[in-house]
Amino acid sequence: MPPAPRARRFRDREHRSFTDKEAQRDLARRRLVASGDLRKQLAAGVPIAAGSDVGPFPHGTQAREFVLMVKFGMKPLDVLQADLLNGAKLLGWPNEIGALKPGYFADIVAVPGNPLDDITALTRVTFVMKSGIIHRKP
């Protein structure tokens, strides 16, 4: 699925050169727009899924998105469900991904602390296993 028009505009702007002040103003404006859009979607009951198609963020930086999702009104548990469960449901793959079960495809990460208490814990990944191979360990 192609990125949403707003996300595409954000991504395209990332290739422009900004002065520090321009970049700070642009980032503040984007966050304000995104916060309003997310709040509207939450109020309307739109299912939220997080994943590798993170729009304006570079791949591998989804934790920043999780922090912003909480900042803009989602509960940490809802953010984790958006990442771990909702994508599987929305893709129609609930019996293949989204759970740690035999036969499912899964990547595993570990973080210090409890993301339900502090969502920023997800920005400090200490362990990564992908396809059964450990890529990072403490």
N, C-alpha and C positions, 0 to 999 in steps of 0.2 A: 504494500500500500504506500503510495507517495506521501510525503509529509504534508500536513495541512498548509494552506496558503500562508498563514501567519508564521508558522515554523520555517517555511521555505524563505520568507522574507528575512527572518532573523538569521538563518544560516547564510544567506547571500551577503548580508551585511558584515558577517564575521570576516569576509575577505577584504573589506575596506580597511584603510589605515585610519585610525582614530588618534586624536590627541588624548591624553589622560582625562582631561575634563570632558571631552566629547564622549569618550567611552563610558565614563561614570554616569553622565546624564542619560545616555542611551540605555545602559543597563538598568538604571532606576526606572525609566519609562517602561521598558519591557517587563520588568517585575510587576509594576503597577497594573499593566494590561493583563498579564498572566494571572495575577491574583484575582482580579475581577472575573475573568473567564472561568477559572477553576471554581470559584464560589458559586457562580451561576450554574455550572454543570453539576456540582454537588447538590445544590438546592433542587435541581430538576431530576435528580436520581439517575444521572447518566453514569453508566458503569465506567470506572476508571481503571485502565491497565497501564502498568509501567513495563518498560522492557528496553530492548536494544535499539528501537526506533525512537530515540530520545529527542528528535527535533533539533533545537538549537544548541544542544550540548554535544561535545565530542564523545564518541563511543568510549565506554569505560568510566564515565563520570556520572553514572546514574545516581550515585549517592547524593550528589548536589541536588538532583531533582527531588529525591525523597525529602531532604531537609526543607526545600521550598514548598513541597506539597503540605507538609505539616505547618509551616509558617503561614500558608494561605488557607488553612482551615481544615485539613484532613487530620484525623486521629492517627497516631503512629500505627495502630493495628490495621486500620484501613489502608495505609500506605503499604504495609507489608503484604496485605492481601492483594492489593493492586499489582504488586511485583510478583508474588509467588503463585497466586491462584487465578486471578481474573484474566490474565493473558491467555492461560490455557483454555479457559472457558470461552473467551471471545474468539479465539482461533479455531475452536471446535476440536481441540486436542486434549480434553480433560482426562483421557485414559492413557496418555503418552507423556505428558509433562505436567508440572505443577505439584508433584508430590515426591517424597523419597520412598519409593516402593520398588521392589524387584521388577525389572522390565521397563521402567520409566527412564526417560532421558533426564538427567539432573546434573547441575553444577552445584557444588557446595562451597559456601564461604563461612568463615567464622570471624567474629569481631569481639573486641574486648567490651564487656558490658552488655546491657540489655537495651536493644533498640526501642522497646516499648516505653522505657523510661527516658531514653536519650537517643533520638533518631540519628544524631550525628555520629553515633557509634559505627554506623554503616560506612562512614568515610575513613574508618581505620581498620581495614580488612587485614587480618593476620594469617589467614589460611585460605587457600583456594585449591579445589579439586575439580577438574573438568574431564569428563569422559574417563573417570577412574584414575587419572594421573594427577599427582600433586604438583602444582605449579608454584605454590608459595606456602611456606610453613614457618611457624615462629622460631 
